[in-house]
C-alpha cells in the first residue's frame, strides 16, 4: 500500500506480561503468528496503514512491556497516544484483575480522551477460560470501553480491534471531541488530509460515519 495516508494515529498496546501483546502486534502487521515470542523488554514498535471509512490511516503502534520492572520506562511512551488496545488473557484471572491499573495509567499519562478497546486475547483457548465474556463486557461498559475477544494465534478479530479503535477516533475528530492540534504527535494529518485542509476544507460529516460502537 502507498505511504500516502490521511491521518497518523499513535497507538499503544498495554496489559500484563504474558497476555500475548507482541503476538497480537505481529499478527496484525505480518498476518501470521509469532512462534518464538519472549517477554518484551521496554517497548517494541510497528506501523501499518489501514483503510477506515474510505480513509487511509497510518497506525504507529507501541507495544509496551507488561512486567512491573519496566513500567517506569514504558510510561514515557504514553504521551499523546490517540488509541490503545488494553489486553488481558481470557485464561488468566490475574491479567484481568490488573486491567484497572493499566486503564488508570492510560488515562492519566496519555489523555482523558484516549480511545481504548478492551481485548480478551487467546479466544482460541475457550475451554481454559477464567474470565467470562459477560463480565469483561460489563467491565468495558462501566469504563466506557469498546470490547472484543480476539486470538493472536488464529488472527480472529485482530485487525478488527485496531480498525474499530481507529474508526472511533475518526468519529471523535469529526464531532469535535478530539482536536488533532491538541494531541501533539499522537494525531497527525497525512499528505492527503493536508491537501484538503488547504482547500480550505476540514473533515466533513459525510466523510466519517458513526462507528456504531
Secondary structure as the mmCIF struct_conf table of DSSP 4:
data_model
#
loop_
_struct_conf.conf_type_id
_struct_conf.id
_struct_conf.beg_label_comp_id
_struct_conf.beg_label_asym_id
_struct_conf.beg_label_seq_id
_struct_conf.end_label_comp_id
_struct_conf.end_label_asym_id
_struct_conf.end_label_seq_id
BEND BEND1 UNK A 3 UNK A 3
BEND BEND2 UNK A 6 UNK A 6
STRN STRN1 UNK A 7 UNK A 14
TURN_TY1_P TURN_TY1_P1 UNK A 17 UNK A 18
BEND BEND3 UNK A 19 UNK A 19
HELX_RH_AL_P HELX_RH_AL_P1 UNK A 21 UNK A 30
BEND BEND4 UNK A 31 UNK A 32
TURN_TY1_P TURN_TY1_P2 UNK A 35 UNK A 36
BEND BEND5 UNK A 41 UNK A 42
STRN STRN2 UNK A 43 UNK A 52
TURN_TY1_P TURN_TY1_P3 UNK A 53 UNK A 54
STRN STRN3 UNK A 55 UNK A 64
BEND BEND6 UNK A 67 UNK A 67
HELX_RH_3T_P HELX_RH_3T_P1 UNK A 68 UNK A 70
HELX_RH_AL_P HELX_RH_AL_P2 UNK A 71 UNK A 74
HELX_RH_3T_P HELX_RH_3T_P2 UNK A 75 UNK A 77
TURN_TY1_P TURN_TY1_P4 UNK A 79 UNK A 80
STRN STRN4 UNK A 83 UNK A 89
TURN_TY1_P TURN_TY1_P5 UNK A 90 UNK A 91
HELX_RH_AL_P HELX_RH_AL_P3 UNK A 93 UNK A 97
TURN_TY1_P TURN_TY1_P6 UNK A 98 UNK A 98
HELX_RH_AL_P HELX_RH_AL_P4 UNK A 99 UNK A 109
TURN_TY1_P TURN_TY1_P7 UNK A 110 UNK A 110
TURN_TY1_P TURN_TY1_P8 UNK A 112 UNK A 113
STRN STRN5 UNK A 115 UNK A 121
HELX_RH_3T_P HELX_RH_3T_P3 UNK A 123 UNK A 128
BEND BEND7 UNK A 130 UNK A 131
HELX_RH_AL_P HELX_RH_AL_P5 UNK A 133 UNK A 142
TURN_TY1_P TURN_TY1_P9 UNK A 143 UNK A 144
STRN STRN6 UNK A 146 UNK A 149
TURN_TY1_P TURN_TY1_P10 UNK A 152 UNK A 154
TURN_TY1_P TURN_TY1_P11 UNK A 156 UNK A 157
HELX_RH_AL_P HELX_RH_AL_P6 UNK A 158 UNK A 175
TURN_TY1_P TURN_TY1_P12 UNK A 176 UNK A 176
BEND BEND8 UNK A 177 UNK A 177
HELX_RH_3T_P HELX_RH_3T_P4 UNK A 180 UNK A 182
BEND BEND9 UNK A 183 UNK A 183
TURN_TY1_P TURN_TY1_P13 UNK A 184 UNK A 185
BEND BEND10 UNK A 186 UNK A 186
STRN STRN7 UNK A 187 UNK A 189
HELX_RH_AL_P HELX_RH_AL_P7 UNK A 191 UNK A 197
TURN_TY1_P TURN_TY1_P14 UNK A 198 UNK A 200
HELX_LH_PP_P HELX_LH_PP_P1 UNK A 202 UNK A 204
HELX_RH_3T_P HELX_RH_3T_P5 UNK A 205 UNK A 207
BEND BEND11 UNK A 208 UNK A 208
#
